[in-house]
Amino acid sequence: MLRRSFLAWAVASGATAAASVAGYLRWREITPVVHAPGRDAGHFLRDRKPLPAPSQSLSTDVLILGSGVAGLTAAWKMRKEGQDDFLMLDGPEPYGNAAGGQHGSLAYPTGAHYLPLPTEDCFHVRELLADLGVIVRGADAPKPTYDERFVLHGPEDRLLYKGAWQEGVLPHEGVPAQELAEHQRFFAQIDVLRAAVGADGRRRFTFPSERSSMDAAAARLDTMHFGAWVAQQGYRAPSLLWYLDYCCRDDYGAGMNDVSAWAGLHYFCGRGGVAENAEQGAWLTWPEGLQALASGMERLARPRRLAGSAVRLRTMAGAARGRNTEVLCFALEHGVARTFTIRARRVICAMPLHVAARVVENMPDVHRQIHAPWMVANFLMKRFPHELPDAPLAWDNVVHGTQGLGYVVSTHQDIRVAPPEKTVFTSYVALSGRDPREARKWMMTASGEELLALASEDLRAAYGMQFESCVERVDITLRGHAMAVPRPGFRSDASLRALREMDGPVLFAHSDLSGFSVFEEASWWGYRAAQRALRG
């Protein structure tokens, strides 16, 4: 199927059939390196394979299960407040969705790759960025000053639309006047909603989302799909509809007809941070993506880290020193499981809820969230491909009308007199538009050739047949359960609310508690869990 799709693309773009076939077959000379972090451990846990008896027993005051953004935030906050008696169990992948990689001196993301400027409501992120030196002064001020190295510089983004690049991601050049008028009407409506306050006195849309209004109007928005709301408001412009769907796929891994109207609007209305030395709504980014923040938190937190994953968490009465929560853990070493136990007074469960449900005994019923599968592909480039005239390469490069979400350039922030000889292009694909379970099955069984064909779709559209000659190596990271999809009703889910409010031996901390996966939400639940764990 993917081979036919590629050949159809090549013919449509004007290439001869012979050149198309030859160009496609040359890809077979590059065998992509495919990574599926957590798959083996996750399937081992899912299948409940027999485990050997524990060979070791450890004890700590606070145990953090997971080393993603939520777990690292909890570790950073506890260390900052003077707590040093804690352990961190890495889970199946250190840093989780904030992980990155490296080819020589070239760093690149294998997960999330940017962070919008945090608003004043997002005080926990501002506190963290100040500790990391990203905010150099005024973290509590309306407009902090940021380290210029991390503020995204132009050209920020561009869109390949009808064969030509244009600035920004929303099509505007070659778009009829009536469609442009709809664009203006939509963003004027967004400006009003961004400033709106609910009947309960809270902002209608903010980060962390827990602090957003839960009044009747907000509840109504969460009962319908974003696509239905868009139609209800009379938006019909194809260029705008494509853009709104793209934004939902980019942040939520699902299109606007799959996500809640509240979530769709929150994408546009919840952010808008300002800075003394950057424009409103600017982004922070690093060559390795959010691994820069993850590794920074680890450096500040200095956690005692253990490789492995949790199998069973249970709370027992009468244990000495109040450490009455026991976790059975395992680590796979060359396919062989080794087990050990850890006892703790408090356990911060910083893992996806669908995993926690298999680990935590007597865990309250949790709504079965749907998680979107993603693919992140890193192309190590021998050289930069030739660009179309009058179209400078941007940090974020999006192609209109494809399955992909575009590609980012790892060296964009590396300001030099001349560009580096090599770089890494990172392409993102959300496998939306199909049942997530079927998409995961396809990811598991697809050949490297099939994965590469899909991962390179946007890059081929941008550069044509010259592209493959520029590529030295391809690493593809498969994230089968990358993020929870905020479907209608997610904000009123009673089971999620119960987990958010738990304040006993087990504390939950993961972006799944919010119903969607972004840095601000994951770090919030880690911050909250640390505050609770610190209270005796």
N, C-alpha and C positions, 0 to 999 in steps of 0.2 A: 504493500500500500504506500509506504513512504517513498520507495523507489519510483513508483508511478507518479507520486506527487511531485518529486523533484524533477523528473523528466518533463512533466507538464509545465512546471515553472520555467524550465530552461527554454522550452519551445516558445512559450508566451513572451519571454524576454528577448526573443529574436535570435537566440543561438541556434546553430544548425543541429540536427539530430545527432550527427556524428560527434560534434564537439561536446554535446550534452552528455552523451554516453561516456566519452573519454574523460571528461571532467569529473563525472560522478565516480567512475572506476578509480580515478587517481586517489580519491578519498580512502580507498581500501588500503592504500599504502600507509596510511596513518591509522593505527588501531587505537581508539580512545582508551584511556585508563578509566575504568568505571568504579566509582566509590558508592557504597550504600551504607553510610554510617548508622550503626545501631541495628541493622537488619538481622544479623546473626544472633545477637543477644536478645533482641525483641522476639524473634521467632522461637528461640530457646525457651523464653519465659512463657510465650503464648502456648506452646505445645506441652508445657509442664513435663519436661523430660526429667528422669530420675537424677537426683543430686547426691554426691557423697556427703558424709558427715562433716560438720564444720571442723576445720583444722586450727582455728584461731578464734579467740574471743577478745573484743576490745570494748572500751568504755569511754564515754565522753559526756559532757554536759549537754551540748547541742549537736545534733547530727543533721547535716544538710544533704538531702538526696537529690543530686543533680547539680551540674556545673554550668548550666546555661545562665542567661541574664538574671533570672529571678534568684537562683541560688548564689550567684556571685554578688548580687546586690545585698542579699542577706548577710553574706560573709563580710563584705566591706563595712556595712553599717554596724555589725556587732563588734568588729575589731575597732572601729572608730570610737565606739562607746565603752571600750575597755574590756570586752569579753574576748578571751583568747582560748577558752576551753571548748573548741568545736572541731569537728571533722567534716570533710566534704567527700562524699562518694561521687565520683565523676559521672556515673551513668554511662550509657552506650557511646556518647560522643562528647569529649571535652568541649565546652563552650556552646554546644548545641547549634541553634540556628544563627549564632553569632560567630561561627567558626570561619577560618580562612586558611590559605595555603601559601606556598612560596616556591618559586623557581629561581634559584640563585638569589640575586638581589631584588627580584621582582615579587612583590606580595600581591595577593588577590583575594577576594571574598569567595567563600563557598556557601554563604548564606546571605543574611541581610547586609546591605552595603551603605546605608546612610541614616542620618538622624536629623529630622527637622529641628530648627531652633525651638527649645521648650518655652512655653508661656509661663507667666507668673504662677498659674495654678499648678504647673508641673514642677513644684519646688524641689521634689526629691531628685529629679534629673539634674536640675541646676546645682543642687548641693554636690552631687556626684561629679559633675563636670568641673566644678570649682576645685574639688579635691584632686582631680586628675590634671589640672592646669589647662583644661580646654577653655574654661572661663577664667580670664586673668584678673578681672575685678568686677565688682558690682553684681554678684550672683543674686542678691536680694533686691536689686534695683529694677525698675521697669525695663531698662535697656542695658543689659550686661555688655561687657567688652570681651570679645572672644579672641583666642589666638588665631591670627590671620592664616596660619598654615592649614587650619582645618575647616575654614569657611569656604564652601565651594565657589570657585572662581569661574568666570565665563570662558568660552561659551558653555552654558550649563546643559542645555538639552536641544535636540532638534528632531524633526519628524520627516521621514521619507514618504511623500504624498504625491501620487500621480507622477512618479519618476523624478521628482526633484526634492531637495532638502529645503526645509523652512524652519525658522527659529520657533522654539516651543514645541509642545506636544499636541495642542489643539489645532486642527487644520484651520488655516485662515487665508492663505494665498490660493487663489483660484476657487474660493468658496463664494456662492451667491450671496448677495446683500441681505436677502431675507434670512439666511442661515446665520450670518454674522450678527443680525439683530437679535436672534434667539440666544446666541452666545452672551451678548450683553445683558439680556433680560435674566438669564440664568445666574450670572455672577452678581448682578444687582440683588437678586433674591438671596443669594448666599451671604452677601454682606449684611443683610437684615437678619438672617438666621444666626449668623456668627455672633451678633450682639444680643440675641434674644435671651430673656430670662424667663424661666418657667414660673408657674403659680406657686411653687414651693420656695421661690427665692433663689434657686440655683440657676447657673447658666444652662441653657438648653443643651449645648455641646461643649465638652471640655475634656482635658486629660488631667488626671486619670478619669476614665469614664464612670467610675463608681460615684464621682462627685457631680455628674451631670444630672439635670432635672429628671425626675421620675413622675412628673405630673401627667394629667390625662392626655394632653396633646402629644407628649413624648411617647406615652404608651400606645397611642393610635399609630404613630409612625412605625412602631415596632411590630405592628400586626400585619403589615403589608410589605410587598417587595418594592425595592427601590425603582425597578422598571415601571411598576404600576403607578408609583408616585410621580415619576417623570411624565408618564402619559397623562395622568390626571392634571398636571400643571400645563398641559398643552405644548410640550416640547416635542417637535417632530423632525428637526434638522438632522439629517444623517451624520453630518460631521460631529455634532454635539453628542448624539446617541453613541457613536463609536467611542468618543472620548470618555464618556461617563462609564461605559462598560469596561474600557481599558483600565481606568482608575480603580474600579472594583476588583478586577482580576489582579492588578498590581499589588494591592494592599491585602486583599482577602482571599485570593486564589479562586474566586468564583465571580461570575458575571452579575450585572445589575438585576437580572431577573431571578437570581438565586439568593441575594442578600437582602437583609432588612432595610427598609427605607431609612430608618434611624441610622444604621451603619453607613449607608451610602452618603447621607448628608454629613455625618460625623467626619468622614474623610475630608470634606471641604471646610467644615465649620469648626472642628475641634482644635485645629492648629492655628498658626499665625503668629509665632513668636517673633520678637523684635530684638534688635541689638544696637549698641552704640556705633558699631563699625560694620554693619551689614544691613541689607534691605529686609523688609518684612517678609517672612516666609522663606528665608534663606535656609540652606541645608548645610549640615556638617558631614564631611566624609573623609575617608582614609583609603589608601591603596588596598589594604586588607579588609576593608569594610568594618563592620562592628567588632571584629576581633580586636581592634585597637582598644576599644572600651573594655571588652571582656578581659584581655590580658592586663590592662591597667587596673581593673578591679582586683584581679588576682594578686597583682604586685602590692596593692595597698592592704588587702585582707590577709595575705600570707597564710592561707589555710593549709592545714595538714590534709593533703589529698590522697585518696585511695582509688585505685582503678577497680572498677566493678559496678554491678547493678544490684538493686534490691530485688529480692524474691518474695519475702513475706515480712510484713510489719504487724506486730501485735503488742498490745498493752497488757501488762500483768500487774496484779496487786501485790503489795508487800515487799517489793524489791528494795535492797539497801540503797541509801543515799538518794532515794527518790528517782533513781534511774530505772524506771519500770516500763520503758518501751524498748522492745527488742526487735532488731532487724536482722533477718537472715539475708546474706549477700552472696553473690557469686561473681567470679571473674573467669572468662574464657581464655585459656592459654593454649594456643595451637589446637583449638577445638575441644579441649578437655576442661571441664568445669572444676574450679576450686571454690570452696565455700568457707565463710567465716561469719561470725555474729558480732553485732555492735549493740551495746546498751546505752541509752541516753535518757536524760530527763525530758528533753523536748526533741522532736523530730520535725524539721521543716521539709515537707514533701514538695520539692521543686521539680516535679516531673509532670508530663502530660496526664490529664485526668483519665484518659482511657487506659494508660499504663498503671496509674495509681489504683484504679479499680481492681486490677489483678494482684496488687501487692498488699494493700491496706485491708486488714481483716475488719469486718463490721463497718466498712466505709459507707456513709449514707448514700442512698441511691443517687446516681448522677445522670442527668440528661445525656443521651448518647449523641455527642457532638459528631458532626461530619468534619473530617480533616482533609484539606486539599493537598494533593500530591504536586510536587514541584521538581524541576530539573534545573540545575545550575551547571553551566559548561564553561570551562576556562580554556581559552585558546592562546597558547604561547606563540607570539608572532615573531618570526625572524626579522621582519621589517613591517613598516606601516603600509597598508594597501593604498593605491592611488585613489584620491577622492574626486568626486564630481566638482566641476568648476564652481567657485563662489560658495562653497559649502564646507567651512572649517569643521574638523572633527570636534565633537562635543564630549562632555563627560558621559551623558546619557543619550543614547541614539535609538530612536523608536521607528519601527516600520509599520505603516498603516495597513491594516487588513490581514495580518498574519496571526498565527497562533501564539507567536512569541511576545515577550514583553520588552524586547530591545536588548541592547548590550551597553555595558559601561566600560570605560577605559581606565585601567589601573594606574597609569602614569599621569593622569590628567592633573593631579595636584602637584606633580613634580615639576615645578616651574624652573625652566632652564633657558639659556640663551638659544640653544638648539634642542630639538626633541631627542629623547634617547633613541638608541638604535633599535632596541626591542621593547615590546610592551605585552600586556595581557588584555585581551578582550573577553569580558565575562557576559555570557548571554543567559537570560532567564526565560523559562517557559513554565507557565502554570497549566497543568493538564486539566483545564476547565472544559466545560461543554460535554463532558462524558461522566458516567457514574464513577465516583472516586475509587470504589473497589475494583471496577474493571480497569481503571487507569493504573492502579497499583499492580494488578496482575500483568498488564502489558509491560510496565517498567521492569518487572521481575524476569520476564521471558524474552524481552526484545534483545536483539543482537546489538553489538556495538555499532554496527553499520546503521541500523535503524535509529538508535539513539542519536548518533552523530548527524544523521539527515535532519532530524527534527531540531536538534540544538543549533544547527548552522543555518536554519531557514532565513532568519533575519539578516545574517551576515552575507549570505549569498544574494539576497535581494538588494543589499546595499552595494556589493562589490562585484557581483557576477563571477565569471570564471577565473578572474585573477586571484580570487581570495585564497584558494587552496594552496597556491604556490608560496604564500606568505606564512603558512602555518607550520610550526615545528612540532608541536605536541598538543594534545587535547586531553583534559581531565574533566570527566562528567560526574557530578555529585547528584545522586538520586535521594530525594527527601519524600518518602511515601506518605508521611503524616506531618507535612510541613507546618500547617496552621489550621486552627479551628475556623470554620466558615460561620459568620454571624447571620444565621437564617432568621426569618421573622419569628418573634417570640423569645429570642435569646436573652433579652434584658429582664424579662419577667420570670425566668426559669427559677423555680423555688429551690431545686437541688443545688444549683450554683450558688444561690444566696446562702444556703445553709453551710456550704463549704467555705465561703468567704468569711462567715461569721464565727467559725470554729476557733476556740481559744483554749485548747486543752493540751494534752501531751503531744498531739499531732496537729501541726499547722500546715495549711496548704498555701502554696506560693507558685503560681504559674500563670502565664497569660491566658490559658484556657478558662480561668476564673472570670475573665472579662468577656470571653466569647470570641475574641479575635486576637491575633498575634502581632503586636508591635512592641518596640523596645520600651516605650513609656509605660505600657500596661504590665509587662513582665517585671520591670524594675520596681513598679509600685507594690506588687504583691510580695516581692522579696523584702522591700523596705518595711512593709507592714508586719510581715512575719518576724523580722528581726526585732522590731519594737516589742512585739508580744513575747518573744523568747527571752528578752532581756528583763521582763518583769517577773523575777523570782519563780 
